[in-house]
Amino acid sequence: MLRTVTARMIYFVFMAGLTVVPGISGQQAKDAPAAPVPAEIAAARKVFIANAGADIASQAIFKRAGQPDQAYNHFYSAMQSWGRYELDSTPAEADLVLEIRFTAPMYYDGNTGTYEPQFGLNIFDAKTHFLLWSLSEPVGGAWREATWLKNFDQGLNLLMGDLKKVSAPAANTIDPGKK
């Protein structure tokens, strides 16, 4: 009898803790100031776009569709349309290197596996080769080609939106001249 009461007390305390902790951490997250973005991203004028490729699963799909460099080509086109940065043909002339990749890792949930296609973008300082920022956005899977193209474009638009936010001049940038 004592064990049952003790077990119920422990369960009650544990469940109460689960309801209180998210509320506390949520308040702390809201009060935290925005972390700075490296100033090199906003100050850059020229970028080189590097193709980091795709994983094996994605490559097979892109090749069957006749577009082995679909992620790179679409990202390059989106960057040209945006016009924020001058696209350079060599990394030596650029301020930043934008490395685009496409992956579809498989996640297992018990007996079945699910592919989760996604864009990834790494932003490197071209001079130091240091990783400044990393972005990623999911791409919804699809059975039909038209749905896939819609989801692919939507994922790319989300990635471009993230890049536009990060590259906008703001008060929360790290000035490389200050220490």
Secondary structure as the mmCIF struct_conf table of DSSP 4:
data_model
#
loop_
_struct_conf.conf_type_id
_struct_conf.id
_struct_conf.beg_label_comp_id
_struct_conf.beg_label_asym_id
_struct_conf.beg_label_seq_id
_struct_conf.end_label_comp_id
_struct_conf.end_label_asym_id
_struct_conf.end_label_seq_id
HELX_RH_AL_P HELX_RH_AL_P1 LEU A 2 ASP A 31
BEND BEND1 ALA A 32 ALA A 32
HELX_LH_PP_P HELX_LH_PP_P1 PRO A 33 PRO A 36
STRN STRN1 VAL A 37 PRO A 38
HELX_RH_AL_P HELX_RH_AL_P2 ALA A 39 ALA A 43
STRN STRN2 LYS A 46 ALA A 54
HELX_RH_AL_P HELX_RH_AL_P3 ILE A 56 ARG A 64
TURN_TY1_P TURN_TY1_P1 ALA A 65 GLY A 66
TURN_TY1_P TURN_TY1_P2 PRO A 68 ASP A 69
HELX_RH_AL_P HELX_RH_AL_P4 GLN A 70 TRP A 82
BEND BEND2 ARG A 84 TYR A 85
STRN STRN3 GLU A 86 LEU A 87
HELX_LH_PP_P HELX_LH_PP_P2 ASP A 88 ASP A 88
BEND BEND3 SER A 89 THR A 90
HELX_RH_3T_P HELX_RH_3T_P1 PRO A 91 GLU A 93
BEND BEND4 ASP A 95 ASP A 95
STRN STRN4 LEU A 96 THR A 103
STRN STRN5 MET A 106 ASP A 109
TURN_TY1_P TURN_TY1_P3 GLY A 110 ASN A 111
STRN STRN6 THR A 112 TYR A 115
STRN STRN7 GLN A 118 ASP A 125
TURN_TY1_P TURN_TY1_P4 ALA A 126 THR A 128
STRN STRN8 LEU A 131 PRO A 138
BEND BEND5 TRP A 143 ARG A 144
HELX_RH_AL_P HELX_RH_AL_P5 GLU A 145 SER A 167
BEND BEND6 ALA A 168 ALA A 168
TURN_TY1_P TURN_TY1_P5 ALA A 171 ASN A 172
STRN STRN9 THR A 173 ILE A 174
HELX_LH_PP_P HELX_LH_PP_P3 ASP A 175 ASP A 175
TURN_TY1_P TURN_TY1_P6 PRO A 176 GLY A 177
#
